[in-house]
Amino acid sequence: MSDLLDASELNAALKKCPEWDYEKKSNAITRTVEFEEFSEAIDFVNDLAEIAEEAQHHPEILIRHTRVTLKLTTHDAGGLTDLDIELAQRVDNLVD
């Protein structure tokens, strides 16, 4: 299991993931991606599923028509770890 990020590590990590927002209450990061069509949102989630399976780290996913909201935290560790930041960066690469 990965270690929790301390405050300075978290600040540095968030600079690498500017599209993600930190939720202090849940000690997680979130990002919403909007698509033109519902089918594009579903294609994105399917591509993301492959990445998450490969990483053995799975985001919470909320799909609302053309908007996909992702939430990352490492439940076993009780907060954010390197696993979350690495997956966030992979998501960013998938979106961009």
N, CA, C and O atoms as a DFTB+ gen file, in Angstrom:
384 C
 N C O
     1  1       0.840      -1.181       0.000
     2  2       0.000       0.000       0.000
     3  2       0.884       1.242       0.000
     4  3       1.936       1.269       0.639
     5  1       0.450       2.254      -0.713
     6  2       1.186       3.517      -0.767
     7  2       0.953       4.332       0.487
     8  3      -0.079       4.212       1.147
     9  1       1.938       5.169       0.803
    10  2       1.813       6.050       1.961
    11  2       1.011       7.289       1.595
    12  3       1.023       7.741       0.450
    13  1       0.315       7.827       2.585
    14  2      -0.416       9.078       2.389
    15  2       0.543      10.203       2.043
    16  3       1.665      10.256       2.548
    17  1       0.091      11.102       1.176
    18  2       0.891      12.282       0.857
    19  2       0.760      13.284       1.985
    20  3      -0.343      13.527       2.474
    21  1       1.883      13.874       2.410
    22  2       1.795      14.945       3.405
    23  2       1.440      16.241       2.683
    24  3       1.347      16.258       1.456
    25  1       1.244      17.313       3.419
    26  2       0.759      18.576       2.854
    27  2       1.665      19.104       1.745
    28  3       1.174      19.543       0.705
    29  1       2.977      19.069       1.952
    30  2       3.886      19.603       0.927
    31  2       3.905      18.708      -0.311
    32  3       3.970      19.208      -1.434
    33  1       3.849      17.387      -0.115
    34  2       3.803      16.468      -1.256
    35  2       2.499      16.650      -2.040
    36  3       2.487      16.596      -3.270
    37  1       1.412      16.866      -1.311
    38  2       0.121      17.071      -1.960
    39  2       0.124      18.354      -2.778
    40  3      -0.350      18.362      -3.914
    41  1       0.645      19.428      -2.223
    42  2       0.720      20.697      -2.965
    43  2       1.538      20.552      -4.239
    44  3       1.150      21.061      -5.290
    45  1       2.663      19.864      -4.149
    46  2       3.502      19.645      -5.329
    47  2       2.784      18.772      -6.348
    48  3       2.866      19.021      -7.551
    49  1       2.087      17.759      -5.874
    50  2       1.371      16.850      -6.771
    51  2       0.228      17.565      -7.486
    52  3      -0.012      17.321      -8.669
    53  1      -0.471      18.437      -6.783
    54  2      -1.596      19.146      -7.388
    55  2      -1.140      20.114      -8.481
    56  3      -1.905      20.431      -9.391
    57  1       0.094      20.577      -8.392
    58  2       0.632      21.431      -9.456
    59  2       0.810      20.636     -10.750
    60  3       0.758      21.204     -11.841
    61  1       1.017      19.328     -10.628
    62  2       1.145      18.471     -11.798
    63  2      -0.218      18.142     -12.404
    64  3      -0.301      17.689     -13.546
    65  1      -1.280      18.370     -11.640
    66  2      -2.642      18.015     -12.052
    67  2      -3.568      19.223     -11.882
    68  3      -4.490      19.176     -11.068
    69  1      -3.338      20.297     -12.633
    70  2      -4.096      21.531     -12.409
    71  2      -5.592      21.433     -12.702
    72  3      -6.362      22.282     -12.254
    73  1      -6.010      20.423     -13.438
    74  2      -7.432      20.261     -13.755
    75  2      -8.208      19.597     -12.615
    76  3      -9.436      19.517     -12.658
    77  1      -7.500      19.133     -11.619
    78  2      -8.115      18.419     -10.504
    79  2      -8.295      19.347      -9.310
    80  3      -7.458      20.210      -9.049
    81  1      -9.395      19.160      -8.593
    82  2      -9.693      19.948      -7.396
    83  2      -9.548      19.067      -6.165
    84  3      -9.952      17.904      -6.160
    85  1      -8.966      19.642      -5.128
    86  2      -8.797      18.921      -3.871
    87  2     -10.030      19.119      -3.000
    88  3     -10.473      20.248      -2.790
    89  1     -10.577      18.034      -2.499
    90  2     -11.702      18.070      -1.566
    91  2     -11.172      17.690      -0.187
    92  3     -10.943      16.517       0.106
    93  1     -10.987      18.685       0.634
    94  2     -10.413      18.444       1.956
    95  2     -11.274      17.501       2.789
    96  3     -10.756      16.613       3.466
    97  1     -12.588      17.697       2.738
    98  2     -13.504      16.905       3.565
    99  2     -13.356      15.403       3.319
   100  3     -13.352      14.608       4.259
   101  1     -13.234      15.027       2.045
   102  2     -13.121      13.601       1.721
   103  2     -11.686      13.172       1.439
   104  3     -11.431      12.003       1.149
   105  1     -10.746      14.118       1.524
   106  2      -9.333      13.859       1.232
   107  2      -9.205      13.136      -0.106
   108  3      -8.623      12.056      -0.209
   109  1      -9.778      13.781      -1.131
   110  2      -9.797      13.216      -2.472
   111  2      -9.578      14.338      -3.485
   112  3      -9.644      15.521      -3.151
   113  1      -9.317      13.936      -4.733
   114  2      -9.263      14.903      -5.820
   115  2     -10.355      14.548      -6.825
   116  3     -10.682      13.378      -7.025
   117  1     -10.912      15.587      -7.453
   118  2     -11.992      15.374      -8.412
   119  2     -11.721      16.142      -9.703
   120  3     -11.023      17.155      -9.721
   121  1     -12.294      15.626     -10.764
   122  2     -12.241      16.316     -12.049
   123  2     -13.510      15.968     -12.818
   124  3     -13.946      14.817     -12.837
   125  1     -14.091      16.978     -13.449
   126  2     -15.242      16.764     -14.320
   127  2     -14.827      17.046     -15.754
   128  3     -14.200      18.064     -16.051
   129  1     -15.187      16.130     -16.631
   130  2     -14.886      16.253     -18.052
   131  2     -16.223      16.272     -18.786
   132  3     -17.099      15.446     -18.528
   133  1     -16.367      17.227     -19.703
   134  2     -17.605      17.342     -20.455
   135  2     -17.363      16.990     -21.921
   136  3     -16.351      17.366     -22.512
   137  1     -18.312      16.264     -22.485
   138  2     -18.234      15.816     -23.868
   139  2     -19.414      16.370     -24.654
   140  3     -20.384      16.858     -24.075
   141  1     -19.324      16.290     -25.964
   142  2     -20.408      16.781     -26.825
   143  2     -21.596      15.825     -26.821
   144  3     -22.751      16.252     -26.837
   145  1     -21.301      14.532     -26.800
   146  2     -22.340      13.507     -26.901
   147  2     -22.208      12.501     -25.764
   148  3     -21.118      12.276     -25.239
   149  1     -23.331      11.903     -25.396
   150  2     -23.345      10.868     -24.366
   151  2     -22.423       9.714     -24.743
   152  3     -21.695       9.192     -23.899
   153  1     -22.456       9.319     -26.010
   154  2     -21.627       8.186     -26.443
   155  2     -20.139       8.469     -26.266
   156  3     -19.363       7.553     -25.994
   157  1     -19.734       9.732     -26.417
   158  2     -18.323      10.090     -26.190
   159  2     -17.967       9.942     -24.715
   160  3     -16.864       9.509     -24.381
   161  1     -18.891      10.298     -23.839
   162  2     -18.655      10.140     -22.399
   163  2     -18.485       8.666     -22.054
   164  3     -17.609       8.305     -21.268
   165  1     -19.316       7.822     -22.639
   166  2     -19.230       6.384     -22.370
   167  2     -17.935       5.805     -22.939
   168  3     -17.303       4.962     -22.303
   169  1     -17.539       6.249     -24.125
   170  2     -16.259       5.796     -24.693
   171  2     -15.099       6.169     -23.779
   172  3     -14.184       5.371     -23.574
   173  1     -15.136       7.376     -23.232
   174  2     -14.099       7.824     -22.299
   175  2     -14.058       6.917     -21.071
   176  3     -12.984       6.492     -20.645
   177  1     -15.216       6.625     -20.507
   178  2     -15.267       5.778     -19.313
   179  2     -14.742       4.383     -19.631
   180  3     -14.048       3.784     -18.809
   181  1     -15.062       3.862     -20.802
   182  2     -14.536       2.547     -21.182
   183  2     -13.013       2.566     -21.307
   184  3     -12.341       1.636     -20.861
   185  1     -12.474       3.613     -21.906
   186  2     -11.014       3.746     -21.997
   187  2     -10.395       3.895     -20.606
   188  3      -9.347       3.318     -20.317
   189  1     -11.049       4.665     -19.763
   190  2     -10.578       4.852     -18.396
   191  2     -10.591       3.536     -17.624
   192  3      -9.691       3.269     -16.828
   193  1     -11.600       2.725     -17.859
   194  2     -11.689       1.436     -17.163
   195  2     -10.468       0.571     -17.444
   196  3      -9.963      -0.107     -16.549
   197  1      -9.995       0.594     -18.680
   198  2      -8.797      -0.181     -19.025
   199  2      -7.577       0.327     -18.264
   200  3      -6.783      -0.462     -17.751
   201  1      -7.434       1.642     -18.195
   202  2      -6.306       2.241     -17.465
   203  2      -6.389       1.902     -15.984
   204  3      -5.387       1.544     -15.367
   205  1      -7.582       2.014     -15.417
   206  2      -7.774       1.747     -13.986
   207  2      -7.486       0.277     -13.666
   208  3      -6.860      -0.031     -12.651
   209  1      -7.939      -0.609     -14.522
   210  2      -7.669      -2.034     -14.309
   211  2      -6.173      -2.315     -14.357
   212  3      -5.641      -3.058     -13.532
   213  1      -5.511      -1.716     -15.324
   214  2      -4.069      -1.899     -15.457
   215  2      -3.342      -1.407     -14.206
   216  3      -2.394      -2.039     -13.739
   217  1      -3.796      -0.277     -13.673
   218  2      -3.172       0.312     -12.483
   219  2      -3.644      -0.354     -11.190
   220  3      -3.050      -0.147     -10.132
   221  1      -4.709      -1.153     -11.274
   222  2      -5.331      -1.741     -10.093
   223  2      -5.710      -0.661      -9.070
   224  3      -5.545      -0.821      -7.861
   225  1      -6.226       0.441      -9.618
   226  2      -6.657       1.577      -8.795
   227  2      -7.856       2.189      -9.510
   228  3      -7.751       2.582     -10.672
   229  1      -8.983       2.272      -8.829
   230  2     -10.234       2.585      -9.495
   231  2     -10.873       3.855      -8.942
   232  3     -11.042       4.001      -7.731
   233  1     -11.226       4.770      -9.842
   234  2     -11.883       6.006      -9.401
   235  2     -13.373       5.778      -9.164
   236  3     -13.958       4.818      -9.667
   237  1     -13.969       6.671      -8.393
   238  2     -15.425       6.749      -8.350
   239  2     -15.816       7.519      -9.609
   240  3     -15.198       8.531      -9.940
   241  1     -16.836       7.042     -10.303
   242  2     -17.248       7.643     -11.569
   243  2     -18.728       7.981     -11.509
   244  3     -19.560       7.134     -11.182
   245  1     -19.043       9.218     -11.827
   246  2     -20.434       9.662     -11.910
   247  2     -20.668      10.169     -13.333
   248  3     -19.989      11.088     -13.790
   249  1     -21.624       9.569     -14.021
   250  2     -21.937       9.976     -15.392
   251  2     -23.293      10.671     -15.379
   252  3     -24.298      10.106     -14.947
   253  1     -23.295      11.903     -15.860
   254  2     -24.535      12.668     -16.012
   255  2     -24.594      13.162     -17.447
   256  3     -24.087      14.231     -17.783
   257  1     -25.217      12.366     -18.267
   258  2     -25.377      12.619     -19.692
   259  2     -24.017      12.839     -20.356
   260  3     -23.340      11.863     -20.680
   261  1     -23.595      14.085     -20.568
   262  2     -22.324      14.331     -21.262
   263  2     -21.205      14.729     -20.302
   264  3     -20.101      15.060     -20.735
   265  1     -21.487      14.699     -19.005
   266  2     -20.487      15.065     -17.994
   267  2     -20.069      13.841     -17.197
   268  3     -20.905      13.080     -16.711
   269  1     -18.754      13.665     -17.073
   270  2     -18.203      12.561     -16.287
   271  2     -17.377      13.172     -15.167
   272  3     -16.418      13.902     -15.417
   273  1     -17.754      12.870     -13.931
   274  2     -17.012      13.353     -12.771
   275  2     -16.270      12.184     -12.147
   276  3     -16.847      11.130     -11.881
   277  1     -14.983      12.389     -11.920
   278  2     -14.115      11.366     -11.339
   279  2     -13.651      11.812      -9.967
   280  3     -13.390      12.993      -9.740
   281  1     -13.553      10.873      -9.068
   282  2     -13.056      11.152      -7.715
   283  2     -12.006      10.098      -7.388
   284  3     -12.246       8.897      -7.514
   285  1     -10.843      10.571      -6.967
   286  2      -9.740       9.676      -6.637
   287  2      -9.322       9.833      -5.180
   288  3      -9.133      10.947      -4.692
   289  1      -9.183       8.730      -4.510
   290  2      -8.608       8.649      -3.172
   291  2      -8.223       7.185      -2.964
   292  3      -8.770       6.299      -3.620
   293  1      -7.301       6.935      -2.068
   294  2      -6.911       5.560      -1.762
   295  2      -7.585       5.182      -0.455
   296  3      -7.106       5.518       0.628
   297  1      -8.708       4.476      -0.574
   298  2      -9.516       4.147       0.600
   299  2      -8.727       3.358       1.641
   300  3      -8.857       3.610       2.839
   301  1      -7.911       2.403       1.192
   302  2      -7.144       1.578       2.129
   303  2      -6.179       2.405       2.972
   304  3      -5.898       2.066       4.122
   305  1      -5.669       3.502       2.387
   306  2      -4.712       4.352       3.101
   307  2      -5.412       5.481       3.851
   308  3      -4.811       6.119       4.714
   309  1      -6.675       5.729       3.526
   310  2      -7.416       6.786       4.202
   311  2      -7.178       8.174       3.627
   312  3      -7.347       9.172       4.328
   313  1      -6.788       8.249       2.355
   314  2      -6.556       9.561       1.750
   315  2      -5.776       9.451       0.453
   316  3      -5.767       8.405      -0.196
   317  1      -5.129      10.530       0.088
   318  2      -4.424      10.609      -1.190
   319  2      -3.014      10.034      -1.107
   320  3      -2.269      10.277      -0.159
   321  1      -2.682       9.264      -2.135
   322  2      -1.354       8.660      -2.241
   323  2      -0.824       8.892      -3.657
   324  3      -1.506       9.473      -4.502
   325  1       0.385       8.437      -3.897
   326  2       0.965       8.520      -5.241
   327  2       0.104       7.809      -6.278
   328  3       0.074       8.213      -7.441
   329  1      -0.597       6.752      -5.867
   330  2      -1.472       6.033      -6.801
   331  2      -2.522       6.964      -7.404
   332  3      -2.821       6.883      -8.595
   333  1      -3.078       7.845      -6.577
   334  2      -4.106       8.774      -7.047
   335  2      -3.533       9.783      -8.030
   336  3      -4.145      10.083      -9.054
   337  1      -2.362      10.301      -7.712
   338  2      -1.736      11.303      -8.579
   339  2      -1.341      10.673      -9.910
   340  3      -1.539      11.273     -10.967
   341  1      -0.787       9.472      -9.860
   342  2      -0.401       8.784     -11.098
   343  2      -1.615       8.519     -11.979
   344  3      -1.552       8.704     -13.195
   345  1      -2.732       8.084     -11.370
   346  2      -3.929       7.829     -12.165
   347  2      -4.514       9.140     -12.693
   348  3      -5.008       9.182     -13.820
   349  1      -4.467      10.199     -11.904
   350  2      -4.948      11.507     -12.372
   351  2      -4.153      11.956     -13.597
   352  3      -4.731      12.471     -14.554
   353  1      -2.863      11.771     -13.573
   354  2      -2.029      12.153     -14.721
   355  2      -2.361      11.305     -15.950
   356  3      -2.364      11.809     -17.073
   357  1      -2.634      10.043     -15.740
   358  2      -3.011       9.180     -16.861
   359  2      -4.375       9.599     -17.416
   360  3      -4.589       9.565     -18.628
   361  1      -5.280       9.987     -16.549
   362  2      -6.586      10.497     -17.005
   363  2      -6.373      11.774     -17.824
   364  3      -6.967      11.944     -18.889
   365  1      -5.524      12.663     -17.320
   366  2      -5.244      13.910     -18.053
   367  2      -4.710      13.609     -19.445
   368  3      -5.102      14.267     -20.409
   369  1      -3.830      12.635     -19.565
   370  2      -3.281      12.250     -20.875
   371  2      -4.375      11.691     -21.782
   372  3      -4.365      11.920     -22.992
   373  1      -5.308      10.962     -21.195
   374  2      -6.414      10.394     -21.963
   375  2      -7.343      11.493     -22.477
   376  3      -7.823      11.422     -23.608
   377  1      -7.595      12.499     -21.657
   378  2      -8.498      13.586     -22.020
   379  2      -7.853      14.503     -23.047
   380  3      -8.506      14.932     -23.998
   381  1      -6.574      14.804     -22.856
   382  2      -5.883      15.785     -23.716
   383  2      -5.389      15.224     -24.977
   384  3      -4.795      15.943     -25.781
